Amino acid sequence: SSPCAMTQFLSILSSLYAVLLQVALCANQPHIVFVLTDDQDLTLGGLTPMPNAVELIQKKGATLDNFFVTTPVCCPSRATILTGLYPHNIHSTDGSGCMHMNVTNLQFQEEMLGSWLQKAGYVTGQFGKLLNPPGVKPYCKKGGQKLPGFDHYLTMCNDNRYFENSFVDQDGKVWTSGKQPEDYLTSIIGNTTINWMKEAIKGDKPLFAYISPHAPHVPATPAPWYADHFKDRKAPRTPNYNYSAPDHHYVIRQQQPLTAGHGKEEDKVDELFRNRWRSLLSVDDLIVAVMNFLEEHGQLNNTYIMLTSDHGFQLGQFRLPSCKLQVYEHDIRVPFIIRGPGIAENSHYKGISGNVDIAPTIMELAGVQVPPFMNGRSFAKRITQATTNTFNEENTSWRDMYMIEYWSLGKVVRYDHLIDGPNNTYLAARLLNSTHDFLYAEFYPDGTELNFGTPVEYEFYNLTKEPWQLKNEYGSSDANSEVMAEMKRFIRAEYGCHGNACPQLL
């Protein structure tokens, strides 16, 4: 490779401090394609309807086997992905913002991932759902602000629909799509991405494409040409499906059984499951189109392509008919697969990692120094060294605990089931290494601010014994009190820290 020209520039991050960022601008910087789905699970087979992604990304690259989200809800998770910050460091303490996140202030805007890559010489594009509507309100109006960090964009201004979608672009044009088959949301996102890449590839700058389809988020409307697929499939009847859990926190233990019969709740859950898979078929097509384009232009082997989700989903688990918001595996564990230069085919990395690590990882892959305010850590070197599906000695230098946090959205009802409430606000830790596999959670009554008063509920699971989290061991003789104490200490340390010292506290 050719020598790198070293450039220094000063980036003002806030009124309190400044960071000197050093960037190596290289002629052979890789292209980076980041695909973010919306509500795609892993534990319920969420990758199954995407055979092309499996063949072209997963089997040609690395799988992060233990990848989690810091919070199982859209806007906070996406804010974390864009900044490498824990949600509590983006949190609006008065309950306002985008699902409690303060994402419209100048500091957040300047610290979004795209801005760092622009400074590193990348031409950047964003296509699809960036944040939920409150988070993009400043951009989605006539004469609105320009979306920082992206040279070209087609940003969704509304959600929960797959036709008649509103968008804003880099020229400030706000427009709404129609009802025809060619107006299908994922098709618009994919076609716009390819058209941008055709022009951007002509220049001498590397590309960063942030592609974020809405699928398989409800209503999970499939493309007309996929509407009849998976007719015989049903939502997985996992051990915790329609399971009564009286020893879990209030939102779970008060659930009534899912009703069975034609048109009843179980039917609705199964149809939503089918539509989720159907909607993901179009995302799979989008991935094929992007990869074909890169191959045609001789750039496939110089591109990092990754796929993940903002959080998981439930479809009948613990009698919850649909949604996310919970602390359990089906909501916090998500797929993460990546291929690109230096990544071995069919490789695996088991170290516990998550969406707070995405921005630092992308920056390191791009040759950019990770700014010290980020809470996450880059796993770039680990995926380029990973070859086996086992914990290895190198993991001793990596974390084995991961922070989970969630502020309740208030009363949320799906299919007549209460799936969220004030006491569903929680702090939790996921511990995972070669000998331990645990979840510890504390539930609080206040949905706006956590002050570490007395939690109203506790949960503790040994997933080696209880992978479906059926039995809450907190308060029982089975509970490992030493592990619980360590996880409790970790939560308090992580919640009180700032910057990249956070993951190194323990």
C-alpha positions as CSV (number, residue, x, y, z in Angstrom):
1,S,0.0,0.0,0.0
2,S,1.1,3.6,-0.6
3,P,2.3,5.8,2.3
4,C,-0.3,7.7,4.2
5,A,-0.4,11.5,4.4
6,M,-1.0,12.4,8.1
7,T,-3.3,15.2,8.7
8,Q,-4.3,16.8,12.0
9,F,-7.3,18.9,12.7
10,L,-9.1,20.2,15.7
11,S,-12.7,19.2,16.3
12,I,-14.6,21.1,18.9
13,L,-16.8,18.5,20.6
14,S,-18.5,20.6,23.3
15,S,-18.1,23.8,25.3
16,L,-16.2,21.8,27.9
17,Y,-13.4,20.2,25.9
18,A,-11.7,19.7,22.5
19,V,-10.1,16.7,21.0
20,L,-7.2,16.6,18.6
21,L,-8.1,14.0,16.0
22,Q,-5.4,12.6,13.8
23,V,-6.5,11.0,10.6
24,A,-4.5,8.9,8.1
25,L,-5.8,9.7,4.6
26,C,-4.8,6.9,2.4
27,A,-5.4,6.4,-1.3
28,N,-6.5,2.8,-0.7
29,Q,-9.0,3.5,2.1
30,P,-11.8,0.8,2.0
31,H,-15.3,1.5,1.1
32,I,-17.8,0.8,3.9
33,V,-21.4,-0.4,3.6
34,F,-23.5,-0.5,6.8
35,V,-26.9,-2.1,6.5
36,L,-29.2,-1.6,9.6
37,T,-32.5,-3.4,9.7
38,D,-35.4,-2.4,12.0
39,D,-36.5,-4.9,14.7
40,Q,-34.8,-7.9,13.1
41,D,-34.3,-10.7,15.7
42,L,-31.8,-13.4,15.9
43,T,-33.2,-15.9,18.4
44,L,-36.4,-16.4,16.4
45,G,-34.7,-17.1,13.1
46,G,-34.5,-13.6,11.8
47,L,-31.6,-14.3,9.3
48,T,-33.4,-17.3,7.8
49,P,-35.3,-15.3,5.1
50,M,-32.1,-13.7,3.9
51,P,-30.1,-16.5,2.2
52,N,-28.1,-14.1,0.1
53,A,-26.9,-12.2,3.1
54,V,-25.9,-15.5,4.7
55,E,-24.1,-16.7,1.6
56,L,-22.5,-13.4,0.6
57,I,-21.7,-11.8,3.9
58,Q,-21.8,-14.4,6.7
59,K,-20.1,-17.3,5.0
60,K,-17.6,-15.0,3.3
61,G,-16.8,-13.2,6.5
62,A,-17.2,-13.1,10.2
63,T,-20.1,-13.6,12.6
64,L,-20.1,-11.9,16.0
65,D,-21.8,-14.7,18.0
66,N,-22.6,-12.6,21.0
67,F,-23.7,-9.2,19.8
68,F,-26.2,-7.2,21.9
69,V,-27.9,-3.8,21.9
70,T,-27.5,-1.4,24.8
71,T,-31.3,-0.7,24.7
72,P,-34.1,-2.6,22.9
73,V,-35.9,0.2,21.3
74,C,-35.5,2.2,18.1
75,C,-34.3,5.8,18.6
76,P,-32.0,5.2,21.6
77,S,-30.4,2.2,19.9
78,R,-29.9,4.2,16.7
79,A,-28.5,7.2,18.6
80,T,-25.9,4.8,20.2
81,I,-25.0,3.4,16.7
82,L,-24.5,6.9,15.3
83,T,-22.3,8.1,18.2
84,G,-20.7,5.2,20.1
85,L,-22.3,6.5,23.2
86,Y,-24.4,4.7,25.8
87,P,-28.0,6.0,25.9
88,H,-27.6,7.4,29.3
89,N,-25.0,9.8,27.9
90,I,-27.5,11.0,25.3
91,H,-30.5,10.9,27.6
92,S,-33.0,13.8,28.0
93,T,-33.7,13.9,31.7
94,D,-37.1,15.6,31.4
95,G,-38.7,12.8,29.4
96,S,-38.7,14.7,26.2
97,G,-36.8,14.0,23.0
98,C,-36.8,10.9,20.7
99,M,-37.8,8.1,23.1
100,H,-36.0,10.0,25.9
101,M,-32.9,10.8,23.7
102,N,-31.7,14.3,23.1
103,V,-30.7,13.9,19.4
104,T,-31.4,17.3,18.0
105,N,-28.8,19.4,19.9
106,L,-25.6,20.6,18.2
107,Q,-23.3,18.4,20.1
108,F,-25.1,15.2,19.0
109,Q,-25.2,16.3,15.4
110,E,-21.5,17.1,15.3
111,E,-20.6,13.8,16.8
112,M,-22.5,11.6,14.5
113,L,-20.4,8.9,12.7
114,G,-20.8,10.4,9.2
115,S,-19.1,13.6,10.2
116,W,-16.0,11.8,11.3
117,L,-15.8,9.9,8.1
118,Q,-16.3,13.0,6.0
119,K,-13.3,14.5,7.8
120,A,-11.4,11.4,6.9
121,G,-12.0,11.9,3.2
122,Y,-15.1,9.7,2.7
123,V,-18.0,10.7,0.6
124,T,-21.0,9.7,2.7
125,G,-24.6,8.7,2.0
126,Q,-27.6,7.8,4.2
127,F,-30.7,6.0,2.9
128,G,-33.8,5.0,4.9
129,K,-34.6,5.4,8.6
130,L,-32.0,7.3,10.5
131,L,-34.0,8.0,13.7
132,N,-37.7,8.0,14.6
133,P,-39.7,11.0,13.4
134,P,-39.0,13.2,16.5
135,G,-35.3,12.8,15.9
136,V,-35.4,13.9,12.3
137,K,-37.9,16.7,12.7
138,P,-35.3,19.5,12.3
139,Y,-34.4,18.2,8.8
140,C,-37.9,17.1,7.6
141,K,-39.4,20.5,6.9
142,K,-39.2,23.1,4.2
143,G,-36.1,25.2,4.9
144,G,-35.0,22.8,7.6
145,Q,-31.5,22.0,8.7
146,K,-29.2,20.0,6.6
147,L,-28.5,16.5,7.9
148,P,-24.9,16.7,9.3
149,G,-22.4,14.0,8.3
150,F,-23.9,13.0,5.0
151,D,-23.2,14.4,1.6
152,H,-26.2,12.7,0.0
153,Y,-29.2,11.3,1.7
154,L,-32.8,10.1,1.5
155,T,-34.0,10.2,5.1
156,M,-37.4,8.9,6.2
157,C,-39.5,11.5,7.9
158,N,-42.3,9.1,9.0
159,D,-42.5,5.4,9.9
160,N,-44.8,2.5,10.4
161,R,-45.7,2.3,6.7
162,Y,-44.2,0.9,3.5
163,F,-46.0,3.0,1.0
164,E,-46.8,6.8,1.0
165,N,-43.6,7.5,2.8
166,S,-42.2,11.0,3.4
167,F,-38.6,11.7,2.8
168,V,-36.1,14.6,2.8
169,D,-33.0,14.7,0.6
170,Q,-29.7,16.6,0.6
171,D,-31.3,19.4,-1.4
172,G,-33.9,20.0,1.3
173,K,-36.7,18.6,-0.8
174,V,-39.4,17.0,1.2
175,W,-41.6,14.6,-0.8
176,T,-44.0,11.7,-0.4
177,S,-44.0,8.5,-2.3
178,G,-47.1,6.8,-3.8
179,K,-49.1,3.6,-3.6
180,Q,-47.8,1.7,-6.6
181,P,-45.6,-1.3,-6.5
182,E,-42.6,0.7,-7.6
183,D,-43.2,2.9,-4.5
184,Y,-42.4,0.1,-2.1
185,L,-40.2,1.5,0.6
186,T,-37.3,-0.9,0.5
187,S,-37.2,-0.6,-3.3
188,I,-36.9,3.2,-3.1
189,I,-34.2,2.9,-0.5
190,G,-32.3,0.3,-2.6
191,N,-32.6,2.1,-5.9
192,T,-31.6,5.5,-4.4
193,T,-28.6,3.8,-2.8
194,I,-27.4,2.3,-6.1
195,N,-28.0,5.5,-8.1
196,W,-25.8,7.4,-5.5
197,M,-23.1,4.8,-5.7
198,K,-23.0,5.0,-9.5
199,E,-22.1,8.7,-9.2
200,A,-20.0,8.5,-6.1
201,I,-17.8,5.7,-7.4
202,K,-16.6,8.0,-10.2
203,G,-14.7,10.2,-7.8
204,D,-11.4,9.5,-6.0
205,K,-12.9,9.3,-2.5
206,P,-13.9,6.1,-0.6
207,L,-17.6,5.6,0.0
208,F,-19.5,5.2,3.2
209,A,-23.1,4.0,2.7
210,Y,-25.4,4.0,5.7
211,I,-28.4,1.9,4.5
212,S,-31.3,1.5,6.9
213,P,-34.4,-0.2,5.6
214,H,-37.6,-0.1,7.8
215,A,-38.1,-3.8,7.5
216,P,-39.2,-5.9,9.3
217,H,-40.7,-3.2,11.6
218,V,-44.5,-3.3,12.0
219,P,-46.7,-3.4,9.9
220,A,-44.0,-5.3,8.0
221,T,-45.9,-4.9,4.8
222,P,-44.2,-7.2,2.2
223,A,-43.5,-6.2,-1.4
224,P,-46.5,-7.2,-3.6
225,W,-44.3,-9.8,-5.3
226,Y,-43.5,-11.5,-2.0
227,A,-46.9,-11.4,-0.4
228,D,-47.5,-15.1,-0.8
229,H,-44.3,-16.4,0.5
230,F,-43.9,-18.5,3.7
231,K,-47.7,-19.4,3.7
232,D,-47.1,-22.4,5.9
233,R,-44.8,-20.9,8.5
234,K,-45.7,-20.0,12.0
235,A,-43.9,-18.0,14.7
236,P,-41.5,-20.4,16.5
237,R,-43.1,-22.1,19.6
238,T,-40.0,-21.6,21.8
239,P,-40.0,-22.9,25.3
240,N,-41.0,-19.4,26.6
241,Y,-43.8,-19.0,24.0
242,N,-47.1,-18.3,25.6
243,Y,-45.4,-19.0,28.9
244,S,-46.7,-17.8,32.3
245,A,-43.8,-16.3,34.3
246,P,-45.2,-15.2,37.7
247,D,-41.7,-14.7,39.1
248,H,-40.8,-12.1,36.5
249,H,-41.4,-8.3,36.7
250,Y,-44.9,-6.9,36.5
251,V,-45.2,-6.4,32.8
252,I,-44.4,-10.0,32.3
253,R,-46.3,-11.7,35.2
254,Q,-49.6,-9.9,34.4
255,Q,-49.8,-11.2,30.8
256,Q,-52.8,-13.3,29.9
257,P,-52.5,-16.3,27.6
258,L,-52.5,-15.6,23.9
259,T,-55.9,-16.5,22.6
260,A,-56.1,-19.3,20.0
261,G,-58.4,-19.7,17.0
262,H,-59.1,-18.1,13.7
263,G,-58.4,-14.4,13.8
264,K,-57.3,-14.6,17.4
265,E,-54.0,-13.4,18.9
266,E,-52.0,-16.5,18.0
267,D,-53.2,-16.1,14.4
268,K,-52.1,-12.4,14.4
269,V,-48.7,-13.3,15.8
270,D,-48.2,-15.9,13.1
271,E,-49.2,-13.6,10.3
272,L,-46.9,-10.9,11.6
273,F,-44.1,-13.5,11.7
274,R,-44.7,-14.4,8.1
275,N,-44.9,-10.7,7.0
276,R,-41.7,-9.9,8.9
277,W,-39.9,-12.6,6.9
278,R,-41.5,-11.5,3.7
279,S,-40.4,-7.9,4.2
280,L,-36.8,-9.1,4.8
281,L,-36.8,-10.8,1.4
282,S,-36.6,-7.3,-0.1
283,V,-33.7,-6.3,2.2
284,D,-31.9,-9.4,0.9
285,D,-32.5,-8.2,-2.7
286,L,-31.0,-4.8,-1.7
287,I,-27.9,-6.5,-0.4
288,V,-27.5,-8.5,-3.6
289,A,-27.9,-5.3,-5.7
290,V,-25.2,-3.5,-3.7
291,M,-22.8,-6.4,-3.8
292,N,-23.3,-6.8,-7.6
293,F,-22.6,-3.2,-8.1
294,L,-19.4,-3.4,-6.1
295,E,-18.3,-6.5,-8.0
296,E,-19.0,-5.0,-11.4
297,H,-16.8,-2.0,-10.5
298,G,-14.0,-4.2,-9.1
299,Q,-14.5,-2.9,-5.5
300,L,-16.0,-5.8,-3.7
301,N,-12.8,-7.0,-2.2
302,N,-12.0,-3.4,-1.1
303,T,-15.3,-3.0,0.8
304,Y,-16.4,-3.8,4.3
305,I,-20.1,-4.8,4.2
306,M,-21.9,-5.4,7.5
307,L,-25.5,-6.2,8.5
308,T,-27.1,-5.8,11.9
309,S,-30.3,-4.7,13.6
310,D,-31.2,-2.0,16.1
311,H,-32.7,-4.6,18.4
312,G,-34.6,-7.9,18.5
313,F,-38.3,-8.8,18.8
314,Q,-40.8,-11.0,20.5
315,L,-43.6,-13.0,19.0
316,G,-45.4,-14.7,21.8
317,Q,-42.5,-15.1,24.2
318,F,-43.8,-14.7,27.8
319,R,-47.2,-14.1,26.2
320,L,-46.1,-10.8,24.7
321,P,-47.7,-10.8,21.3
322,S,-45.3,-8.5,19.6
323,C,-42.8,-5.6,20.1
324,K,-39.4,-5.3,21.8
325,L,-38.6,-3.2,25.0
326,Q,-37.8,-6.2,27.3
327,V,-34.5,-7.3,28.8
328,Y,-34.6,-10.8,27.5
329,E,-32.5,-12.5,24.8
330,H,-35.1,-12.2,22.1
331,D,-35.0,-8.4,22.4
332,I,-31.4,-7.6,23.1
333,R,-29.4,-10.2,21.1
334,V,-29.1,-9.3,17.4
335,P,-27.3,-10.5,14.3
336,F,-24.0,-8.9,13.3
337,I,-22.2,-10.3,10.2
338,I,-19.4,-8.6,8.2
339,R,-17.1,-9.3,5.3
340,G,-14.2,-7.3,4.0
341,P,-10.4,-7.0,3.7
342,G,-8.5,-9.2,6.2
343,I,-11.6,-11.0,7.5
344,A,-11.4,-14.8,7.1
345,E,-14.3,-16.6,5.5
346,N,-16.7,-18.4,7.9
347,S,-14.9,-17.0,10.9
348,H,-16.5,-16.3,14.3
349,Y,-15.8,-14.0,17.3
350,K,-17.4,-14.9,20.6
351,G,-16.3,-11.9,22.7
352,I,-19.4,-10.0,24.0
353,S,-19.9,-6.9,21.9
354,G,-22.7,-4.6,20.8
355,N,-24.1,-1.6,19.1
356,V,-22.1,0.9,21.2
357,D,-19.0,-0.6,19.5
358,I,-20.2,-0.1,15.9
359,A,-19.1,3.5,15.4
360,P,-15.6,2.9,16.9
361,T,-15.2,-0.2,14.7
362,I,-16.2,1.5,11.5
363,M,-13.8,4.4,12.3
364,E,-10.9,2.0,12.8
365,L,-11.7,0.1,9.6
366,A,-11.6,3.5,7.9
367,G,-8.3,4.3,9.4
368,V,-9.7,7.0,11.7
369,Q,-8.6,7.5,15.3
370,V,-11.5,6.9,17.6
371,P,-12.3,10.0,19.7
372,P,-12.0,9.5,23.4
373,F,-15.6,10.6,24.2
374,M,-17.0,7.3,22.7
375,N,-18.0,4.7,25.2
376,G,-17.7,1.8,22.8
377,R,-14.5,0.0,21.7
378,S,-13.5,-1.1,18.2
379,F,-13.6,-4.8,17.6
380,A,-11.9,-4.4,14.2
381,K,-8.7,-6.2,15.1
382,R,-10.7,-9.0,16.7
383,I,-12.7,-9.8,13.6
384,T,-9.7,-9.7,11.4
385,Q,-8.0,-12.3,13.7
386,A,-11.0,-14.4,14.5
387,T,-11.0,-17.9,13.0
388,T,-12.8,-20.2,15.5
389,N,-16.0,-20.4,17.3
390,T,-14.5,-20.5,20.8
391,F,-13.5,-18.1,23.5
392,N,-9.8,-17.6,23.3
393,E,-7.0,-16.1,25.4
394,E,-7.3,-12.8,23.6
395,N,-10.7,-12.3,25.2
396,T,-9.0,-11.6,28.5
397,S,-8.2,-8.1,27.1
398,W,-11.8,-7.6,26.1
399,R,-14.9,-7.1,28.2
400,D,-17.0,-10.0,29.4
401,M,-19.9,-7.8,30.6
402,Y,-22.2,-5.5,28.6
403,M,-24.5,-2.7,29.8
404,I,-28.3,-2.9,29.0
405,E,-30.6,0.1,29.9
406,Y,-34.1,1.1,29.1
407,W,-36.5,3.9,29.9
408,S,-40.1,3.0,29.7
409,L,-42.2,4.6,27.0
410,G,-45.2,4.5,29.3
411,K,-48.4,2.5,28.6
412,V,-47.9,0.5,25.3
413,V,-50.5,-2.0,24.3
414,R,-50.4,-4.6,21.5
415,Y,-53.3,-6.9,20.7
416,D,-54.9,-5.9,24.1
417,H,-51.7,-6.9,26.0
418,L,-49.9,-4.3,28.1
419,I,-46.2,-4.6,26.9
420,D,-44.7,-1.6,28.6
421,G,-45.3,0.5,31.7
422,P,-43.4,2.8,34.1
423,N,-41.9,-0.1,36.1
424,N,-40.4,-1.6,33.0
425,T,-37.5,1.0,33.3
426,Y,-34.4,-1.0,34.0
427,L,-30.6,-1.3,34.2
428,A,-29.0,-4.6,33.5
429,A,-25.8,-6.4,32.7
430,R,-25.1,-9.3,30.4
431,L,-22.1,-11.4,31.6
432,L,-20.7,-13.9,29.1
433,N,-17.3,-15.7,29.0
434,S,-16.0,-19.3,28.8
435,T,-17.4,-20.1,32.3
436,H,-20.3,-17.7,32.9
437,D,-23.5,-16.8,31.1
438,F,-25.7,-14.6,33.2
439,L,-28.2,-11.7,33.1
440,Y,-28.9,-9.4,36.0
441,A,-31.5,-6.7,35.9
442,E,-32.9,-4.0,38.3
443,F,-36.3,-2.5,37.6
444,Y,-37.2,1.1,38.6
445,P,-40.5,2.9,39.0
446,D,-39.4,6.2,37.3
447,G,-39.4,6.2,33.5
448,T,-37.5,9.5,33.1
449,E,-34.5,9.5,35.5
450,L,-32.7,6.8,37.3
451,N,-31.2,7.8,40.6
452,F,-30.3,4.4,42.0
453,G,-32.9,4.5,44.6
454,T,-34.4,1.1,45.7
455,P,-35.3,-1.0,42.6
456,V,-38.9,-2.3,42.7
457,E,-38.0,-5.6,41.1
458,Y,-34.9,-7.7,40.4
459,E,-34.2,-10.6,38.0
460,F,-31.2,-12.9,37.7
461,Y,-30.8,-15.7,35.1
462,N,-28.2,-18.4,34.6
463,L,-28.5,-18.9,30.9
464,T,-26.3,-22.0,31.0
465,K,-29.1,-23.7,32.9
466,E,-32.0,-21.5,31.6
467,P,-31.3,-20.3,28.1
468,W,-35.0,-19.3,27.7
469,Q,-35.0,-17.4,31.0
470,L,-38.0,-19.2,32.4
471,K,-36.9,-19.1,36.0
472,N,-35.9,-16.0,37.8
473,E,-33.2,-17.1,40.3
474,Y,-33.1,-13.8,42.2
475,G,-33.7,-14.4,45.9
476,S,-33.4,-18.1,45.6
477,S,-30.7,-20.4,46.9
478,D,-29.7,-21.2,43.3
479,A,-28.5,-17.6,42.7
480,N,-24.8,-17.0,42.6
481,S,-24.6,-14.0,45.0
482,E,-20.9,-13.3,44.2
483,V,-21.7,-13.0,40.4
484,M,-24.7,-10.8,41.2
485,A,-22.7,-8.5,43.3
486,E,-20.1,-8.1,40.6
487,M,-22.7,-7.4,38.0
488,K,-24.4,-4.8,40.2
489,R,-21.1,-3.1,40.7
490,F,-20.5,-3.1,36.9
491,I,-23.9,-1.4,36.3
492,R,-23.1,1.4,38.7
493,A,-19.6,1.9,37.3
494,E,-20.8,2.0,33.7
495,Y,-23.7,4.2,34.3
496,G,-21.6,6.8,36.0
497,C,-18.7,6.9,33.6
498,H,-18.0,8.8,30.4
499,G,-15.8,8.3,27.4
500,N,-13.8,5.2,26.4
501,A,-12.7,4.5,30.0
502,C,-16.1,2.9,30.5
503,P,-15.4,-0.5,29.1
504,Q,-12.1,-0.8,31.0
505,L,-13.5,-0.3,34.5
506,L,-13.6,-4.0,35.2
